[in-house]
Amino acid sequence: MSDLDQATEKKLLATDLRDLSEVIGLTESALEKGLGDENQKFANSLLASCLIERGNLMAQAILGSRGPDPRWPQLRQAALIDLQKALEIDEDQPEAQLLVGRLNTLPGGDPKLALESLNKVIASTRADTAMLAEAHTARAGLRERDGDRLADLNKAIELAPARVEAIRARGLYHLLKEKPDLAVADLQQAVELDESHSATLEALGAAYALNGQNDKALEALSRAVELSPQSPTPLTQRARLRALQGDNDGALDDLQKAIEIDPASIPALLLRARVFYQAEKPQRALQDVQHALRLQPNFLPALRLRAELLAGSGKIGDAIADLERLTEALPTNSELLLQLGMFYVANEQPRRGIKMFAAVLESDPDNILALRGRADAYLSVGRQADAIADYEAVLRRDPENGSVLNNLAWVLATSPNEALRDGIRAVELAKNACEHTEYKQGHILSTLAAAYAETGDFEKARQWSTKAVEIGESEQIDQLKAELESYRQDKPWREKQSIAEQVEENDEKAAEATQPTDGEPNTAAAETP
């Protein structure tokens, strides 16, 4: 019996990798020995079919619902070799193209090849509906534009309405885009289709929490814990929710269990550090961060958290020193520069803070935190015009930012520089800020009073200033009373900050060259109209 005949016979009974390997070997042998045109065509078809089938068996050990085989990198390489051989015989093999695409979406794969392969599946007239839905789902994860990603997921669900992978992926997309209603709808449906998928329940819990449905969030995360009792991830997610609810004991209990399951779980260690700090146990918090850094010495989130803990413990100089060392190694990292800028401002070094915020804005001009931080720093050194420009830039991007509405209203109402003042706009902004806080924040009512005083409406200024004194924080009372006394005399309030900054020797020249303030003296007092 010829090799091709043996291969054909064995293919009928092939059930596993060994059987398929034998068929492939016999078929390749037959082709090497030489065949007539018809037999060669048949042999190539048989070989491609067996290569795809063997590649699929290895791929399913990686992509299957039970989780990847520990040997998955080697299996992927072997599967891709088989699939590429099959595609050399016939490129229009949508099943093979789909597997090549999916395998290359995994870590260490080739995203460009993945996209090319998935595009070929979608363009193929031989692809069935299930393949097309799977290809659109996989391609969504490779798309750079949000609209393209969502369009692929919508198409996948249109083709296969019960395809849980696409529904789950769309739910995660909506969750990342902070659209909790849409995320909950998709993730609920995904759970109904696959009740045993722990990761979907974790995502559903996060969506519920984002939507303010904390009881449902806790229920979903608890179900995830039950489904995966040996995984630290759902315990860590539930701990995060409990910490946000103020249940530090419950959060610490969950995190203790998570760390017992996986002592090297850095997410659990860092979250427990935050919870310990929230529970006023800073030393325990630092111990967890240091443990995480021993496990992964250069892990940036852990280094940043250590700086936060040091600053919160009153060691802001140490925190700044930590971040300065980090920024030397990572001079373009926006998160580090932003955090360092905030620490400089908190340490009464606003001019250094301004430099950090400016560096962030060079690469990310729309960064609201950097714009807000620089505006506050400008204000503290008397550069009110620059502060106004940055506050306006924030409001163009985030019109309902309550604290910025308040700060901008304050400087427009109280600046000693007449060219900068705008009482009517200050009233409008201050009212908006008060609405955001339900008229319950004394310092914001004080802003509204100052705005009315700038317009000449001292009756309303006295009304709101009196209310501000009544509900203001104790450390604010002296200034609030001084403002009220000014309005009783029908005098508007004027204020301009100019922090005296400790300047180190190597910064003296830079400080001398710092842009001057807006041409008015440093004041905080009533003004005679």
C-alpha positions in Angstrom: 0.0 0.0 0.0 1.4 3.4 -0.9 2.2 6.1 1.6 -0.8 8.2 0.4 -3.2 5.3 0.7 -1.9 4.6 4.2 -2.3 8.3 5.1 -5.8 8.3 3.7 -6.8 5.3 5.7 -5.2 6.4 9.0 -6.9 9.9 8.6 -10.3 8.2 8.8 -9.4 6.9 12.3 -7.2 9.8 13.6 -8.3 11.2 17.0 -5.2 12.7 18.6 -1.9 14.4 18.0 -0.1 11.2 17.5 -2.5 9.9 14.9 -2.4 13.2 13.0 1.4 13.3 13.1 1.5 9.9 11.5 -0.9 11.0 8.8 1.2 14.1 8.2 4.4 12.1 8.0 3.0 9.6 5.5 1.5 12.4 3.3 4.8 14.4 3.3 6.6 11.1 2.4 4.2 10.6 -0.5 4.8 14.1 -1.8 8.5 13.7 -1.6 8.5 10.5 -3.6 6.4 12.2 -6.3 2.7 11.9 -7.3 0.6 12.6 -10.4 -1.3 15.8 -10.7 -4.5 14.6 -9.2 -2.9 12.7 -6.3 -0.6 15.6 -5.6 -3.6 17.9 -5.4 -5.4 15.5 -3.1 -2.2 15.0 -0.9 -1.7 18.7 -0.5 -5.3 19.1 0.6 -5.0 16.2 3.0 -1.7 17.6 4.4 -3.2 21.1 4.9 -6.3 19.7 6.6 -4.2 17.6 9.0 -1.8 20.5 9.7 -4.7 22.7 10.6 -6.3 20.1 12.7 -3.1 19.4 14.6 -2.4 23.1 15.0 -6.0 23.6 16.3 -5.5 20.8 18.9 -2.4 22.6 20.2 -4.0 26.0 20.0 -7.0 24.9 22.0 -4.7 23.8 24.8 -3.8 27.5 25.0 -7.1 29.2 24.0 -9.5 26.8 25.6 -11.9 27.8 28.4 -10.0 25.8 31.1 -7.0 28.1 30.9 -3.7 27.8 29.2 -1.3 24.8 29.4 1.8 25.8 31.3 3.8 24.9 28.2 1.8 27.3 26.1 4.8 29.3 24.5 6.2 26.0 23.1 2.7 24.8 22.0 2.1 28.2 20.3 5.3 27.9 18.4 4.5 24.4 17.2 0.9 25.3 16.3 2.1 28.3 14.3 4.6 26.2 12.4 1.8 23.8 11.4 -0.6 26.6 10.5 1.9 28.5 8.4 2.7 25.3 6.5 -1.0 24.8 5.8 -1.3 28.4 4.6 1.6 28.0 2.2 -0.4 25.2 0.5 -3.6 27.4 0.4 -3.7 30.9 1.8 -7.5 31.1 1.8 -8.0 28.9 4.9 -10.0 31.0 7.3 -9.8 28.5 10.1 -6.0 28.6 9.9 -5.9 32.4 9.5 -8.1 32.7 12.6 -5.9 30.6 14.7 -2.8 32.4 13.6 -4.5 35.7 14.4 -5.7 34.6 17.8 -2.3 33.0 18.8 -0.5 36.2 17.9 -2.7 38.4 20.1 -1.2 36.6 23.1 1.8 38.1 24.9 5.0 37.8 22.9 3.0 37.4 19.6 3.2 39.5 16.5 0.3 42.1 16.6 0.9 43.1 12.9 0.6 39.5 11.7 -2.4 38.9 14.0 -4.2 41.9 12.4 -3.3 40.8 8.8 -4.6 37.2 9.5 -7.8 38.4 11.1 -8.4 40.8 8.2 -8.0 37.8 5.8 -10.6 35.8 7.8 -13.1 38.7 7.6 -12.5 39.1 3.9 -12.8 35.4 3.1 -15.9 34.1 1.4 -15.2 30.7 2.9 -15.5 31.9 6.5 -18.7 30.9 8.3 -20.6 33.1 10.7 -19.0 31.7 13.8 -15.5 32.3 12.3 -16.4 35.9 11.3 -17.8 36.6 14.8 -14.6 35.2 16.4 -12.4 37.2 14.1 -14.2 40.5 14.8 -14.0 39.8 18.5 -10.2 39.1 18.3 -9.6 42.1 16.0 -11.3 44.5 18.4 -8.5 44.0 20.9 -5.9 45.1 18.2 -7.7 48.2 17.1 -6.2 51.6 18.0 -9.3 53.7 17.6 -12.2 53.3 20.1 -14.8 53.6 17.3 -13.2 50.8 15.4 -12.9 48.6 18.5 -16.5 49.1 19.4 -17.6 48.5 15.7 -15.9 45.2 15.7 -17.5 44.1 18.9 -20.9 45.2 17.8 -20.5 43.3 14.5 -19.4 40.2 16.4 -22.6 40.3 18.5 -24.7 41.0 15.5 -23.3 37.9 13.8 -23.5 35.7 16.9 -25.9 37.3 19.5 -25.1 34.6 22.1 -21.3 34.8 21.7 -20.3 35.3 25.3 -16.7 36.3 24.5 -17.8 39.3 22.4 -20.5 40.4 24.9 -17.9 40.1 27.7 -15.4 42.1 25.7 -17.9 44.8 25.0 -18.8 45.0 28.6 -15.1 45.4 29.6 -14.8 48.1 26.9 -17.7 50.1 28.4 -16.2 49.6 31.9 -12.9 51.0 30.8 -14.7 54.0 29.2 -16.6 54.5 32.5 -20.0 53.8 31.0 -21.3 51.7 33.9 -24.9 51.3 32.7 -23.8 49.8 29.4 -21.1 47.7 31.1 -23.6 46.3 33.6 -26.0 45.3 30.8 -23.4 43.4 28.8 -21.7 41.8 31.7 -25.0 40.7 33.2 -25.8 39.0 29.9 -22.3 37.4 29.8 -22.8 36.0 33.3 -26.2 34.6 32.3 -24.5 32.8 29.4 -21.6 31.6 31.5 -22.3 31.6 35.2 -19.0 29.9 36.1 -16.7 32.6 34.6 -15.1 34.3 37.7 -13.4 37.1 35.7 -16.7 38.2 34.3 -18.2 38.4 37.8 -15.2 40.5 38.9 -15.8 42.9 36.0 -19.5 43.0 36.8 -18.7 43.9 40.4 -16.5 46.7 39.2 -19.2 48.0 36.9 -21.8 47.9 39.7 -19.4 49.8 42.0 -18.8 52.4 39.3 -22.5 52.8 39.0 -22.9 53.3 42.8 -24.6 49.9 43.3 -22.3 48.7 46.0 -24.5 45.9 47.4 -24.7 44.3 44.0 -21.0 44.8 43.5 -20.3 43.0 46.7 -22.6 40.2 45.7 -20.9 39.7 42.3 -17.4 39.8 43.8 -18.4 37.3 46.5 -19.7 34.9 43.8 -16.3 35.3 42.1 -14.5 34.4 45.3 -16.7 31.3 45.7 -15.9 30.2 42.1 -12.2 30.8 42.4 -11.3 30.1 46.1 -7.6 29.6 45.3 -7.2 32.8 43.3 -6.1 36.0 45.1 -7.6 38.3 42.4 -11.3 38.2 43.4 -10.4 38.6 47.0 -8.3 41.6 46.2 -11.1 43.1 44.1 -13.6 42.6 46.9 -11.1 44.1 49.4 -10.8 47.2 47.2 -14.6 47.7 47.3 -14.8 47.1 51.1 -12.0 49.7 51.6 -13.9 52.2 49.5 -16.9 51.6 51.7 -14.8 52.2 54.8 -14.9 48.6 55.9 -11.1 48.4 56.6 -11.4 45.3 58.7 -13.3 43.4 56.0 -10.8 44.6 53.4 -7.8 43.5 55.5 -9.4 40.1 56.1 -9.8 39.6 52.4 -6.2 40.8 51.7 -4.8 38.6 54.3 -6.4 35.6 52.6 -5.2 36.7 49.2 -1.6 37.1 50.4 -1.8 33.7 52.1 -2.8 32.2 48.7 -0.1 34.1 46.9 2.5 35.8 49.1 4.0 37.4 46.0 0.8 39.1 45.0 2.0 42.7 44.5 -1.6 44.1 43.9 -2.7 42.6 47.2 0.3 43.9 49.0 0.0 47.4 47.7 -3.7 47.6 48.3 -3.2 46.4 51.9 -0.6 49.1 52.3 -3.2 51.7 51.3 -5.8 50.2 53.6 -3.3 50.1 56.5 -2.6 53.8 55.9 -6.3 54.5 55.7 -6.6 52.7 59.1 -3.8 55.0 60.5 -1.2 52.3 60.5 1.5 53.9 58.5 4.3 51.6 59.6 2.4 48.5 58.5 1.7 50.2 55.3 5.4 50.9 54.6 6.3 47.3 55.5 3.9 46.0 52.8 5.3 48.5 50.2 8.9 47.5 51.1 7.9 43.8 50.7 6.5 44.6 47.3 9.7 46.4 46.3 11.8 43.4 47.4 9.8 41.3 45.1 10.0 43.8 42.2 12.6 46.5 43.1 11.8 49.0 40.3 8.0 48.6 40.3 6.9 52.2 39.7 3.5 52.1 41.4 5.1 50.8 44.5 7.8 53.5 44.5 5.1 56.1 44.0 3.0 54.7 46.8 6.0 54.8 49.1 6.5 58.4 48.3 2.8 59.1 49.1 3.1 57.3 52.4 6.2 59.2 53.4 4.5 62.5 52.5 1.4 61.6 54.4 3.5 60.7 57.4 5.0 64.2 57.4 8.2 63.1 55.7 7.6 65.1 52.6 11.3 65.9 52.2 12.0 62.1 52.0 9.1 61.7 49.6 10.5 64.4 47.3 14.0 62.9 47.5 12.6 59.5 46.4 10.7 61.0 43.5 13.7 63.2 42.4 15.8 60.0 42.2 13.1 58.4 40.1 12.7 61.3 37.8 16.4 61.2 37.1 16.0 57.7 35.8 12.6 58.4 34.2 12.8 62.1 33.1 9.8 61.9 30.8 7.4 59.9 33.0 4.4 62.2 33.3 2.9 60.5 36.4 6.2 61.0 38.3 6.6 64.6 37.2 3.0 65.3 38.2 3.3 63.7 41.6 6.6 65.5 42.2 5.1 68.8 41.2 2.3 68.3 43.7 4.7 67.5 46.5 6.8 70.6 45.7 3.7 72.7 46.0 2.7 71.0 49.3 6.2 71.7 50.6 5.9 75.4 49.7 8.2 75.1 46.7 5.7 76.3 44.1 8.2 77.5 41.5 9.7 74.0 41.4 6.2 72.7 41.1 5.5 75.0 38.1 8.5 73.5 36.3 7.3 69.9 36.9 3.7 70.8 35.7 5.2 72.6 32.6 7.2 69.5 31.8 4.1 67.3 31.9 2.2 69.8 29.7 4.9 69.8 27.0 4.0 66.2 26.2 0.4 66.3 27.3 -1.2 69.7 26.8 -4.6 68.5 27.9 -3.5 67.1 31.2 -6.1 68.5 33.6 -4.2 67.7 36.8 -1.1 69.4 35.5 -3.1 72.5 34.4 -4.9 72.7 37.7 -1.6 72.1 39.7 0.2 74.8 37.7 -2.7 77.2 38.1 -2.7 76.8 41.9 1.1 77.2 42.0 0.9 80.3 39.8 -1.7 81.7 42.2 0.6 81.1 45.2 3.4 83.1 43.7 1.3 86.0 42.6 1.1 85.2 38.9 -2.6 85.6 38.7 -2.9 86.2 35.0 -1.1 82.9 34.3 -3.3 81.2 36.9 -6.5 82.5 35.2 -5.3 81.2 31.9 -4.7 77.7 33.3 -8.0 77.6 35.2 -9.8 78.6 32.0 -7.9 75.8 30.1 -9.2 73.3 32.7 -12.8 74.5 32.4 -12.7 74.2 28.6 -11.9 70.5 29.2 -13.9 69.9 32.3 -16.6 72.6 32.6 -18.0 71.2 35.9 -14.8 71.0 37.9 -16.1 72.4 41.2 -12.8 73.3 42.8 -11.5 75.1 39.7 -14.8 76.9 39.3 -14.3 78.2 42.9 -10.6 79.1 42.5 -11.2 81.0 39.3 -14.2 82.8 40.7 -12.1 83.8 43.7 -9.2 85.3 41.7 -11.7 87.1 39.3 -13.4 88.6 42.3 -10.5 89.5 44.6 -7.4 90.3 42.4 -5.8 93.6 43.2 -5.3 94.0 39.4 -8.4 95.7 38.1 -7.7 94.4 34.6 -8.1 90.8 35.8 -11.3 91.3 37.8 -14.7 90.3 36.4 -17.4 90.4 39.1 -20.3 89.2 36.9 -18.4 86.1 35.7 -17.1 85.5 39.2 -20.7 85.4 40.5 -21.7 82.9 37.7 -18.7 80.6 38.5 -19.2 80.8 42.2 -22.9 79.9 42.0 -22.0 76.9 40.0 -19.3 75.9 42.5 -21.8 76.3 45.4 -24.4 74.1 43.6 -21.7 71.4 43.3 -21.3 71.4 47.0 -25.0 72.0 47.9 -24.1 75.4 49.5 -22.5 73.5 52.4 -18.8 74.6 52.1 -17.9 77.7 53.9 -14.9 78.7 51.8 -17.0 78.4 48.6 -19.8 80.5 50.1 -17.0 83.0 50.9 -16.1 83.1 47.2 -19.7 83.8 46.2 -19.7 86.7 48.8 -16.5 88.1 47.3 -18.0 87.9 43.8 -21.1 89.8 44.9 -19.0 92.4 46.6 -17.0 92.9 43.4 -20.2 93.7 41.6 -21.2 96.2 44.3 -24.0 94.1 45.8 -22.8 94.2 49.4 -26.2 93.1 50.8 -25.8 89.7 49.2 -22.1 89.7 50.0 -22.9 90.1 53.7 -25.6 87.5 53.5 -23.3 84.8 52.0 -20.3 85.9 54.1 -22.4 85.5 57.3 -23.4 82.0 56.2 -19.7 81.2 55.4 -18.7 82.2 58.9 -21.5 80.0 60.4 -20.4 76.8 58.6 -16.7 77.4 58.0 -13.9 75.2 59.3 -12.2 76.4 62.4 -9.0 77.2 60.7 -10.9 79.4 58.2 -12.9 81.5 60.7 -10.5 84.4 61.3 -10.2 85.1 57.5 -13.9 84.6 57.0 -14.7 87.1 59.8 -12.3 89.6 58.3 -14.0 89.3 54.9 -17.4 89.8 56.5 -16.2 92.9 58.3 -15.0 94.3 55.0 -18.4 93.8 53.4 -20.1 95.5 56.4 -18.0 98.5 55.5 -19.1 98.2 51.8 -15.5 97.3 50.8 -14.7 94.5 48.4 -12.0 92.0 49.4 -8.6 91.9 47.7 -6.1 89.1 47.9 -2.9 88.1 46.3 -0.6 85.4 47.5 3.2 85.3 47.1 4.8 82.4 49.0 8.3 83.0 50.2 10.1 79.9 48.9 13.2 78.4 50.3 15.6 78.5 47.4 18.6 76.2 47.2 21.9 77.6 46.0 21.7 76.0 42.6 18.3 77.4 42.0 19.1 81.0 42.9 19.7 82.2 39.3 16.5 80.5 38.2 14.6 82.1 41.0 16.0 85.5 40.1 14.9 85.0 36.5 11.4 83.9 37.5 8.7 85.8 35.7 7.5 88.7 37.9 4.1 88.8 39.5 1.3 90.7 37.9 2.6 94.1 39.1 0.6 94.4 42.3 1.9 94.1 45.9 1.2 91.0 48.0 -2.1 91.7 49.7 -5.0 90.1 51.5 -7.3 92.9 52.7 -10.3 95.0 52.2 -10.1 97.7 49.6 -11.7 101.1 49.7 -13.7 101.5 46.5 
